[in-house]
Amino acid sequence: MFMIAPNNDTESLLVNACESLASASVLASDFATELIGPQRHKAIAIQQVIMLAELAVNRAVDNVVPT
């Protein structure tokens, strides 16, 4: 149904993934503020996993395109 264009370069794909993860992190964080107790803790844990993935993708971008 959906497809990534085969001619996209690695940097563009990583930057897009990083931006998507940043958005997901904000969404999870905003959602967590509306919860209480164990549900809030689960949402915060999900947000932290997303944030760690974002950090990994950022490092990959730095490795592909050194500044």
QUIZIHU-V469892 format. One line per field, one symbol per residue. ss: DSSP state (H for helix, E for strand, C for the rest). phi: phi as a letter, one per 40 degrees, with the letter a starting at -180 (. if undefined). burial: 1 if it has 24 or more other C-alpha atoms within 12 Angstrom, else 0. A space follows every 10 residues. Layout:
# QUIZIHU-V469892
ss: ???
phi: ???
burial: ???
This chain:
# QUIZIHU-V469892
ss: CCCCCCCCCH HHHHHHHHHH HHHHHHHHHH HHCCCCHHHH HHHHHHHHHH HHHHHHHHHH HHHHCCC
phi: .bacdccccd cccccccccc cccccccccc ccccbbgdcc cccccccccc cccccccdcc ccccbcc
burial: 0000000000 0001101100 1101100110 0000000000 0011011001 1001001100 1000000
